[in-house]
Amino acid sequence: MLPPPLPPLPALTRAEGRLVDAYLDVLDALGRVNPARGEHTYGALRAAQALVGRAAALRDALALMHERGESELHSATLARALRVLDGERRAALVTLPPEEDRRDER
């Protein structure tokens, strides 16, 4: 059985699309760097190195929006786009894991 179809992405400007993509890339890199969730220093190091470029892309997306006169972030629309693109799960990787996940530390 196939999973239910995802809701459609809301209409975004090209710059908003770049912003959402860059933000998710930063979240992914931060999730791989998170010392509370990682297992190996080499993978975290590689993610931290990639984070620099991802942050620059995020900055560039926001600068492009500003240059094009897009002075407001339409947070409800952008939040819908982030949810469709699995942003909640990806953002959760940046936070501390729940307390019950610490069983192996005791």
N, C-alpha and C positions, 0 to 999 in steps of 0.2 A: 504494500500500500504506500502511496506517495504521501509525503508530508503536505500539510495545507500550504497553498500558495502564499507567498509573502505579499503584504500590501504594497501597492505601488509607491515608488519614491515620490515625494512631493516635487512640484516644479521648483527648480533652483536655477539661479543664474550660473553661468560657467564658473565665475569666481566663488560663488557659494559652494558649488560642487568641489572645487579645489580645496576650499577651507575644510569641508567635511572630510574629504579624503586625507588631507594633511593632518588634521586633528586625530583621526583614527590611527594613522601611522605612528604619531607620537604616543598615543595610548598603547599601541602594540609594543613599541620599543620600551616604554616605561614598565609595562607588565613583564617583559623579559628581564629587566634590570632588577625588579623588586626582590630584595634579599629575603623577604619572608616567604617567597614562593619559589625561588630558584634553587637549583641543585649544583650548578657548576660555575666557577668564576669565569671560565673562558666564554661561555655563552652570554653571561651578563656583561663582560667586557665588550664583546662584539656589538651587543645591543646598545650599550652606552656610546660606543663610537658612532653607530648609525643614528643615534638620537640627535646628534649635532646637525646632521643633514636634514633630518625630519623636522626639527624645530625651525631651521632656516626656510624650509618649504612652507611651514605654517605661517611664518612671518611674511613670506612673499605672497601667500594667498590673501592675507589680511591687507597687505599694502596694495595689492591689485584691486581689491574691493574699494579701498579708500580712494585710489586714483580714479576709479570709474564712477565715483560719486555715490557709491553704496555706503551711506554713512550709518545705517542701522543694521543690527543683527536681528533678524526675525526669528527669535529663539524658539517659538512654538514650531515653526516650519523646520528649522534646523534640527530640533529635538526629534521630530518625526522621522527625518532622514537618518539620523544617528540610530534610532531604534530599529528601523528597517535593515540597516547595515550592521546589526548586532553590536551596537555601541554599548549597551548595558553590560553584556558579558565581558566585552573588552575592557571597559572601565573598571569592572570588578577586579580584574587582575592587578590593578595598580594599588588596591587597598590591602589591608591585612586580611589573611584568611580567617574564617570563623574560629572561635576558641576550640571547638571540638576537633578541628583538624590538627591540633597540637599534641595529640595522643602520643605520637612517636618521639616527642621531645622529653617526655617525663621519664 
